[in-house]
Amino acid sequence: MTDSESAPNGSDTHLKNRPITVAVDCMGGDAGLAATLPGCRSFLAERPDARLLLVGLPQARAQCADLLASGRCDWLDAADVIEMDDSIETALRRKKDASMRVAINAVKSGLADVAVSSGNTGALMAVARYVLKTMDGIDRPAIATQLPNARGQATTVLDLGANVDCTAEHLFQFAVMGSALVAATSPNGNPSVGLLNVGEEAIKGSETIKETAVLLRAAAAAGYVNFYGNVEGNDIFKGTVDIVVCDGFVGNVTLKASEGLAAMIAGFIRAEFSRNIFTKISAILAYPVLKAFKSRVDHRRYNGAALLGLRGLVFKSHGSADAYGFGCALNRAYDAAQHQLIEGVRIRIETALAGQMAKNAEAAETA
């Protein structure tokens, strides 16, 4: 399989009359096969209409015997593995037959509808962008995921690290792509978008943030984006808006901070069961509530970040994900393919950019 193979299908007919196929980089992540294969088994149990295309080193195939015997999985050999500390240059030039790349090639060729990997984030984005290319009108792909909020739902945040330095146009594109993601994978067809800032007031923030707000307000007036306005960091977890847009530096810090908070809560619950007889009794009485709260903030439930803006679907699982977390990522990828996320992003981008260009042309004529 080579990078010169045909582009992935994005039409409505692509998913008709056949099950959705997820290409899985079985070798990626900190745990590798110990997490990916159990995650695949649980995913198939939950999704009786799905298929998996497992990708890994030849010697790993024996560990997938039960999956392959099920009749719902196929196997592709890979010659190499992209390690977590490999550079982007190594991933692109020296490991062209790595499991990550073979899985992405399967999306390009049409063998799979979406690829999932727990591997090196920078390498995954670089390889996916090189193999699949970006959509027309998209300057930079973005990474989007969900974070739990106080409403018992989740807030979609992007970008989470792919783009540290962003222009107003980039952030505007993130807002449009995030809207397509939420509209495609949830009942909410008109999700609200907040722009992450140091305050809600329009006068606050950097020049880039102010310019982005101008673009989003204009798009909202034309009906292309449901722009709420500026939001602050605590609004992510309050659930003030459905989508929060920021640059990759801020987004990645936010993601890691939320994971640390979840770990702290889990540790607190464990500690309450081991202090003394009184705290043990109190903890036992409160156990149902504590368990429900722990489950709500469990970052594993929200594992699976979409690489938006590409001409094919790719999802990033957390590198430290266990079997449960990896299964969640597979489910998220499946939902995106089932709801034709690529087509949704393409339509929204074309509509929003066409409206923006028309507005610019009108402004130029009246100047």
Residue, then its C-alpha position, 0 to 999 in steps of 0.5 A: m500500500t502506498d501514499s499514491e493510492s486514491a483519496p478516501n471517499g467522502s460521499d454519502t454512498h461510501l457507507k451504504n450497504r457495508p459495515i463501517t471499518v475502523a483501521v487500528d494501529c495496534m502497536g501505538g501507545d504506552a501499553g501497545l497490544a495490552a491496551t489496543l487488543p482488549g479495547c478492540r474486543s470490547f468495541l466489537a461486543e458493543r458494535p455488532d455491525a462494525r469491522l476492524l482492520l488491525v495493523g501491526l508487526p507480523q509477530a503480533r498477529a498471533q495475539c489477534a487469533d480470536l479477533l481474526a477468527s470472528g470474521r469481523c476483523d482483517w489484518l495488515d502487516a506493518a514493518d515498523v513502529i513509530e515510537m513515542d519519542d520519534s521525531i516527525e522527520t523519522a516518522l515521515r521519512r524513515k518509517k514509511d511502513a510503520s503501523m500508524r502510517v499503514a492504518i492511515n493509508a487504509v483510510k486513503s485507499g478506502l479500505a477503512d472509514v477511519a483510523v485510530s492510533s494511540g501513538n506519538t501525537g506529533a507524528l500522527m498529525a504529520v503523517a495524517r496531513y502528509v498522506l490525506k492532505t487538508m481540505d480546501g479552505i483549511d490552513r491547519p488541521a486541529i485536534a478536538t476532544q471532549l471534556p466533562n462539564a457540570r451539566g453532565q455532558a461534555t464540552t468540545v475543545l480545540d485545538l489541543g496541541a497541533n497548532v501553538d501559534c494561530t492567526a485569527e483565520h485559523l481560530f475561525q476555521f477551528a470554530v467552523m470545524g468544531s461546529a461540524l464535529v458536534a453537529a455530526t456526533s450529537p443531537n445538537g445541530n446548532p452548537s454554541v461556540g465560545l472563544l477562550n479569553v482572559g475575560e468575557e468583555a470584547i475589549k479584553g485579550s490579544e489582538t488575535i483574539k479580538e480579530t477572531a471575535v470580529l470574524l465569528r460575530a460576522a459569521a454568526a450574523a450570517g448564520y454560519v456559526n452560533f457564536y456565544g462570545n468570549v468565555e473563560g477557562n471555568d466555562i469549559f467545565k461549567g458547560t456554558v457553551d458546547i464548543v470552546v476554541c483556543d490555540g494549541f498551547v492553551g488547549n494542551v495545557t487545559l487538557k493536561a490540567s483536567e486529567g490531573l484534576a480527574a486523577m486527584i479526585a480519584g486519589f481523594i476517593r481512594a484515600e477516604f476509604s483508608r484513613n480511619i474507621f469513621t472516614k471509612i464508614s462515611a465513605i461507604l455510605a457516600y460510595p454510590v455518589l462518589k462512584a457516580f462522580k468519579s465516573r462522570v469526570d473519568h477522562r477515559r470516557y472522553n478518550g478519542a480526539a478527532l484530527l479535523g480538517l483532513r480529507g479522511l478521518v483520523f482519531k487520536s487515543h491518549g498514549s496512556a489509555d488502558a483497554y477501556g479508554f481505547g475502546c471509548a476512542l474506537n466508539r468515538a471514531y465509529d460515531a464520526a464515520q457513521h455520521q459522515l463527519i468529513e462531509g459535514v466539515r466540508i459543507r460548513i467550511e465551504t459555506a462559511l468561507a464563501g460567506q466570508m469572501a462575499k463579505n470581504a468583497e462587499a467591504a472592498e466595493t464600499a471602501 
